């Protein structure tokens, strides 16, 4: 018996949402993005609340594309979700959410931990262009980035994760062998406020 075709709900670090059989280790949500045929149209968000969740929460079983409600999105891991502009869910990942807000507070010099709506407004302006729906990227020297940031190399276009002073090439199934960080200017995929939270001590989850 042939397997059903994969749904278009796998998120790349570049923000693209594609169909791929790799399920990933985390899921997320941006609102309902699909139509009656479980296919995505041009819309890539219905809300500024982009979250990253655990796959299993108290044994709940849910339709990944219920009509008119929400579209479940899947990520290789948390650093992939962060690169696409998602933050930890305050409900199913409470401890991670608190750690993230504490790192955000420290990075921004705020008197108290930021509320979710405050972070979501800032992140939405940093991650996508509203008119074109394209991911916003920025030039960067990869050697200045903290662990957990993701880049696209300016020389060969390889997308990878900065980790322990090296680059781990990304794929939907996992990471390749570590290589040297690219010299010169690379393209930063992870939004600046999330990079700042990483630099301030937030430790994201990554796939092996």
N, C-alpha and C positions, 0 to 999 in steps of 0.2 A: 504494500500500500504506500503510495507516495505521500510525502509530508505536505501539509498545507504551506502555501507561500507565506513568508514572514510579513508581518504588518509593518507599516511605515511608522515606527515609533522608537528607533534607536538613535540616540543623540551623539554626534561627533563633538570633539573639542572645538571645532570650528563653528559650532552652532547649527550645523545641518541636521535635519531629521530624515533618516533614510531607512529603507527596509533591509534588514540583515538578520541572519539566523542567530547570531550571538546575542544571548539574553542580557548579559551583564550582571553586576552585583548590587546595583542600586536602581531605584526608580524615582520618578519625579512627576511634576504636574505644572501646567501653565493655563489650565482651563480646557474647554472642549475645542479641539482642533479638527475633528473628523466629521464627515457627513454620514449619510445613511448607509453608504457602502463601506464603512470603515476605512475610507481613504481621506488623506489630508488634502485640503485645498491650498490656497495661498497664505492663509492665516497661520502664524507661528506662535501667537499668544492671544489670550483673551483677558489676561490679567497681568499686572506687574508682579504678582506673587509667584515667583518661580522657585520651587522648593525641590529638595533632594531627600528622598525617604528610604527607609529600609524595605527590602522585598517582603519580609514576613513580619506582620504586626498582629500579635495575639491570635494567630491562626485565621485571620479574616480572609475570605475568598471573594474576590471582586472581578467583575467583567472589566477588561482593560480598556474597552471602548464602548461604554454604555451610551445609548442614544441621547444626545443633547446634554450630557452631564460633564464628563471629563475625559481626557485622553491620557492614559498612562504612558509615560516616556521612560526609556531604560538607558542606563549608562554603564560603561565598563566599570567605573568606580567613582569615588567622590571627586577626585581631582579632575576627571573628565567633566563632571557636572559643574564644578566650580569654573572651569574654563569656559563653559557655555553660558555662565552667568547665573547658575542656581546656587542657593544657599541651603544650609541645613534646615530641615523641618522642625518647628518648635514643638510638635506634638509627638511624633514617633521617635524623634531623635533629640529629646529634651536636653540631655547632658551635652551633646555636641553643639546644639543651638546656643546654649548658655556660654560654652567655651568660645564659640564664634563671636558672639556679641561682646564678650569681655575683650577679645583680641581687637575687635573693631573699635571699641571704646578707647583702648590703649593707643591704637594707631592714630585715631582722630583727635585724641586729647579731650574727650567728652567727659563731663562731670558724672555721668551715669551711663549704664548700658543702653544702647539705642533700641528703640522699638522696631518691630518688624517692618511696619509701613515706612519708617524713615529709611531703613536700609534698602527696601525694595524700590523706592523712588530713586535713590542714588544709583543703584545697580542698573535699573532700567535705562537710565541716561548713559551709562557707561558701556552697556553690552550690545545694544542694537540701534541702528538707524530706523526711526519710525517710518520714514517714507519708503526706503528701499528694502527694509526688513533684513538688511545685511548686518553681520557681526562687525562691531567696531574693534579694530586692532590698532596697535601702536608700536612704533619702533623701539627697540630696547637692546641693551648690551646684556646678553644672557648671563654673563658672569656676575651680574649684580642682583640676580633674582634669588628669592628664597626657595627652599624645597616646596614642591607642590604647584608651582607655576608652570604653565604650558606655553610653548612657543611653536612657531613655524620657522624653520631655518631659512635664512635669506639666500642661501646658496643652492640648496637642493630641494627646498620645499618640504622637507621632512617635518612632520608634526611630532613633538615629543615632550616629555615631562622632565623638568629640571629636578634632579635628585642627587644629593651628595656630591655636588660639583660636576656631575655628568648629565648626559641627555639619554633618556630612555625612549627610543622610538615607539610611538603609539600605533596600535591597530585595534579593531573591534574585539579581537580575541585576547589581547594582552600586549605586553611590552617586549620589544626586542632587546638584544644585548646592549649594554651601556656603551655609548660612544662619547667622544670629547664634545664639549659645548661648542657651538659654531662661533668662529671668530667674526668680528665685525657686527653689523646690525642684524638682529633677528626681528621677527614679528610676534609681539606679545598677544596671546589670545585671552588669557585670564584678565578679567576687569581689574583696574587699578586698586579699587577699594578692597577687593579680595586679596590681591597681592600684598597690600598693606597689612591685612589681618594675618596672613601667613607669616609675614616678616615679624609681626608682633607676638607670634607664638602659637597660632592655631595649627594643629596637626591633623591634616586630612587623611582619610583612608585611601589606600591605593591597592590595585590588584597586584598579584605577584608577577 
